[in-house]
Amino acid sequence: MEEIVLKAIEGMNKSYSPYSKFKVGAALLMKDGKYITGCNIENAAYGACMCAERSTLYTAYNLGYDLKKDVKKMCIVGQTNSPISPCGECRQVMNELLSKDLVVILATADNKTKEVTVGDLLPYSFDNLE
């Protein structure tokens, strides 16, 4: 199993998901070799929930990384039968913060994977910064 998938599983295992019981993890491999992980965090006030993808990206951003330049690869993993896909909100955040050609590994906890790019995930995106 690729190291980034294992790191995303580590993130998934930290998930706080008492309502849905649906654990999701994400990992970024930075160009400096470090991994940054995240997980979904639920709340009874559902609007206050945070997806694993955004949790991970916001952590890296707050650590001072330039996400368009410093991220080498991303992985998202879930307890699903086929490779998980990010929600629309996460796709838009990924589209704005990451390079369009960044490889994203969509994975299951038992290592079924599919590789796509950020651009593949949101083909008709609106870009307010470019």
Order of alpha helices (4+ residues) and beta strands (2+ residues): alpha-beta-beta-alpha-alpha-beta-alpha-beta-beta-alpha
